[in-house]
Amino acid sequence: MEYLSLPVHLITDQVIRRFQQKYWRKSIDKCWIWQSSHTGANKGNRRAPIFKIDGINYVATRIAYYLHYGIDPESKCVCHDCFPNKDNSSCVNPEHLWLGTMSENILDAFYKGVQPSFGNRKMSDDDVREARNLFYNQGWSIKDLMDRYNLKYGAMNKLINYQTFIHLID
């Protein structure tokens, strides 16, 4: 996934105040829940909080991270650690956010019991092993696998190339 670089030159005091009005902060150590706009359910079937700057939507957790730490996440994922609660994709508490690679984020989710999913179909570990076997050992095309498992090209391509379900690397 590619992220837009944050327009740090446009993050003024007025933008910061507007951002701070968009979440509910119960206490410093609890999740700060984003109360404004979210994306559709396309981020691993989770909705991501969004915040508009100069007419462009940005993921709010990336802005929260920048405002607190002064670091633009750039190509990194902003991951959650909402301990002791389950990670909350609407949380913008910078104390619950950390930077990681896509692989680190996927592994973190896996270790927390979150099963990656694609569209409306969840792939079981056995389905993934079978799809990879069909592709690498039996010559099936990605198109054939897309039809069999009812997945889109991007999801199947990532699965076959070990960008998802990385815990199943043999």
N, C-alpha and C positions, 0 to 999 in steps of 0.2 A: 504494500500500500504506500502511495506517495502522499506526503502531506505538504500543504502550502507553508512556506516560511512565514513566520509571523511578521506583520508589518510594524516592527518595534518603533519605527519613527512616527507612527500614527497613534501609539498608545499614550494618550495624554491623561492628565488628571481627570478630565471630564469622562473619558472612556473608562478609566478605572472605577470612578464612582458609579457609572452606569452598570459596569460588570458586577460590582459588589451588591447592587440592588436586585440581581437576578438569582441569588441563592439564599437558602434558609440555613442559618448557622445557629444550631442549638448550643454548642459549646466548642471550645478550641480542639478537643480531642475526638469529637464525634464527626460523622460525615456531614459535610455541607452540601445540601441537596439543591441541585440546579432546578429552578422553578420556571425557567423560560423554555425557549424552543429546543427541540431535539430533532435529530435526523430520523429518517424512517428506519425500520429494523433491518439495516444492511451491514452492520458492524458485528459480524458473528451472531446475528439475530438479536443484537442489543441496540438500543437506541443511544446515540451519543449526544450529549448536550452541545448546543451550538450557540455562538455569539457572533453577531455581525459587526464588522469594523469596515467602515468606508464602503458599504454595500456588498461585502464578501463575507460568507459564513466561514467561521473557524471553529475547530473543536474547542470547547470551553476549558477542558482539562489542560490543554496545551497553553492556553492563556494564563490559567491559574498557576501553572508551573513557572511560567516566565515571570509573572508578577511577584512571586515569592522568592525564587532563586536567582532571577536575573539572567537566566539561560534560555535561549531559544532552543526548543527540543529538536529542531531541524528534521533530520531523517529518522530520529529515534521515536519509539512508541512511548507515550506517557501511560505507565501501568499503574494499577491500583493495589493497595495493600490496606484494606479497611478493617484490619484486625480489631477486635475479635469478631466483628460481623463479617458476613459474606461481602465480597467486593461489590461495590455499587457503581455502575457505570455513570450514574448521575452525580457522583460525589466529586466536588471540586476543592476539597480540603487539601492544600498543598502538602500537609504532613502525611497524607495517605497516598501521595503520588511519587513515583520514581521512574527514571528513564531506563529503557532497555531496548534491545533489538526485538524484531518481530519474533525470532525464535525464543528469546527469553520470555516474552509475553505469552506465547503459546504454551511453553513449558510451565510457566507460573500458573496459568489457567488449568492446565492438565493436573498439576500437583494439588490444586485446590478443588479438583473434582468437576471442572467444567469441561464438557465434551464438545469439541468443535463441531459446528454444523454448517451445512450449506443449503441455502434456500429453506424449503420446508421439509427436507429430508435429512435425517441424521445418519451418518455412516457409522456402522459398528466397526470395531477393530478388525473383525473377520472380513467384512466387506472390503476394507482398505487393503488388507493382505491379498484377498482374491483379485481385486482390480489391478494391483501392482503385478501380481503373478501373470494375469492375463496379458498385460501390456508388455512386460519385460521377457517373459518366457514363452508366451504363446502367440505373440505377434498381433494382438488386438490393437486397433487404432484408438486414439482418444475419442473419436466420433462414436465408435462402437461402444466404448465404455460409457460415454455420455448417455447414449440411448438406454443401455442396460440399467444404469443407476439413477437415471433421471436427474443428471447434474448439468450445469452449464459448463462451457469450455474452460473458463478461468478456474473454476473450482476443481475440475478434473485435472487440469494441467498442474495446478499446485499440489494436488494429492499425489500424482504420479512422480513429480519432481521433488518430493519430500519437503515441500514448503509448509505443508500442513500434516498433521498426524506424525510429527517428527519423533514422537515417542516410539514409533514402530520401525525405526531404522534397525535393520538386522545387522 
